[in-house]
Amino acid sequence: MMRLLKGLFARAEPVLSEASIRDAAAIAALHTASFARGWSEQEVEGLMTDRHVFAHRAMLGANMTGFILSRVVEDEAEILSVAVDSVDGFGERPQ
């Protein structure tokens, strides 16, 4: 019985993967929600088309819960932006 209850109320783990241009709108929305001066979808797309920029996302089910954009040029790397959404263990935003 405890195993069943634990399974029902277990927190899902986010899945980390490379982001694609199709994620630009979700990244822009999370960036805008996280910073005073958010990036537009076009700005995110522009960054993501740069061959030196790498984009990764954290997904909880169908919801993007975080991202990191970084740039690597020659022997230097920098984090351009990182944000994490405030969601509970079931992929829902707190009310």
N, C-alpha and C positions, 0 to 999 in steps of 0.2 A: 504494500500500500504506500509506503513512504517513497519508494522508487517512482511510482506513478505520480504522486504529488510533486515530487522533485522535478520530474520530467515536464509536468504541466507548467510549473512556475520558473523553470530554468531560464536564465538570461541568454539570449542568443548572442553569439560572438560575431563581430563585424568581419566581413571578408574584404581583404585588401587586394587591389588589382590595379593595373595600369588604366588610366582614364583615357577616353578618346574624345574627339571633337564633338561627338554626340552628347557628351557630358557637360559641355560648355554652359548651357543654360542652368543646369543644377549647380554647377560650381559658382557661377555668377550670383545666383540666388543666395547660396550659403555665404558667399563673400559679402554680399550686401547686408545680410542679416547680422554679420559678425563685426563689421567695421564701419566707422563713421562715414568713410568715403568708399563705397563699394565699387567693384568693377562691373562694367556692363558685359553682356554676353559677347559683344564684338571685341572688347578688350581681352577677354579670356580666350576667345578664338584666335586672336592675333598672337597671343603668347603661345598657345598650343600648336600653332603652325610653325613656330621657330624650331629649327632642328636641334637647338641647344637646350630647349625647355623640356622637362619631364614632368608628367602629371600622373598622380596616383590618387585613388579614391578608396574610401571605406564605405562598404555597403552593408546595411542591415536589412535583409530581405530586399525589397524593391526601393528602399530609401537610401539616398546618399547621406551618410552621417558625418563625413569628413573628407578633406582633400589636402594634398600638399602639392604645390608647384615649385619646382626647383630648376636652376639653370646650371649647366656645366660647360665651361669654356676652357679649353686647354687643361691646365692643372688646377683650376679654381672652380669651386662650386658655391652656390648660394641658394638659400631658401627664399623664394619670392613671396610666398604666402602659405599659410596653413590655417585651417579652421576645422572645428569640430562642432557639430550640432548638438544641442541638448535634447536627447531623447532618452526614454526609459528603456528597460530591457526588452520591451515588446515592440520597439520601433515607433512608439507613439511619443509625441511631444507632450510635456507636462501641461496641464490646464491651469 
